Structures are given as structure tokens and as C-alpha cells.
Amino acid sequence: MEEKKIHIGDLIKEQLALQKRSVNWLAEEMGKDGSNFSKQLKKCHLGTDLITQIGKVLNVNFFEIIGKMKN
């Protein structure tokens, strides 16, 4: 069985869209530079600490979402 590829940056952008928020807003909330943060979200792999921090700001458990997508 082929494993599904999950792009975490896309999942984060989807959540931002659902909440009608921008990447720049998220970057500001996290004390990061907007343009560098936007580049970081283009990566398909992000560290678990960063994913956790983003999830706290957005009130979303990305690990739960990923777990459901893998099934």
C-alpha cells in the first residue's frame, strides 16, 4: 500500500484560510518575520516543535489531523 504524502505547510495554510487569517498574521503572532515564515511553510517537512507552536496559535491539533489522514 502506498503511503499518502502530506504537506504540512499546505495543511497550515488551509487552517489559516478557514480562520480567515493570513500567513503574515501567524508570523506576527509567533514573533517571526513574515517573508521568511512564508518560505518555511512551503516546505513539506517542519519540525514538531514548530508544528506544535503553530497549532497552539491556531487552536488546531495538526498531529490529530495528520493521524486521521494516514488512515
Contacts in CASP RR format, 6 or more apart in sequence:
PFRMAT RR
TARGET T0000
AUTHOR 0000-0000-0000
METHOD contacts of the structure
MODEL  1
MEEKKIHIGDLIKEQLALQKRSVNWLAEEMGKDGSNFSKQLKKCHLGTDL
ITQIGKVLNVNFFEIIGKMKN
3 70 0 8 1.000
4 69 0 8 1.000
4 70 0 8 1.000
5 44 0 8 1.000
6 44 0 8 1.000
6 66 0 8 1.000
6 69 0 8 1.000
6 70 0 8 1.000
7 44 0 8 1.000
8 43 0 8 1.000
8 44 0 8 1.000
8 45 0 8 1.000
8 46 0 8 1.000
8 51 0 8 1.000
8 62 0 8 1.000
8 66 0 8 1.000
9 41 0 8 1.000
9 42 0 8 1.000
9 43 0 8 1.000
9 44 0 8 1.000
9 46 0 8 1.000
11 62 0 8 1.000
11 65 0 8 1.000
11 66 0 8 1.000
12 26 0 8 1.000
12 41 0 8 1.000
12 54 0 8 1.000
12 58 0 8 1.000
12 62 0 8 1.000
13 23 0 8 1.000
13 41 0 8 1.000
15 58 0 8 1.000
15 60 0 8 1.000
15 62 0 8 1.000
16 22 0 8 1.000
16 23 0 8 1.000
16 25 0 8 1.000
16 26 0 8 1.000
16 58 0 8 1.000
19 58 0 8 1.000
21 58 0 8 1.000
23 34 0 8 1.000
23 37 0 8 1.000
23 38 0 8 1.000
23 41 0 8 1.000
24 34 0 8 1.000
24 38 0 8 1.000
26 37 0 8 1.000
26 54 0 8 1.000
26 57 0 8 1.000
26 58 0 8 1.000
27 33 0 8 1.000
27 34 0 8 1.000
27 36 0 8 1.000
27 37 0 8 1.000
27 38 0 8 1.000
28 34 0 8 1.000
29 57 0 8 1.000
30 37 0 8 1.000
30 53 0 8 1.000
30 54 0 8 1.000
30 57 0 8 1.000
40 46 0 8 1.000
40 50 0 8 1.000
51 62 0 8 1.000
51 63 0 8 1.000
54 60 0 8 1.000
54 62 0 8 1.000
55 61 0 8 1.000
55 62 0 8 1.000
END
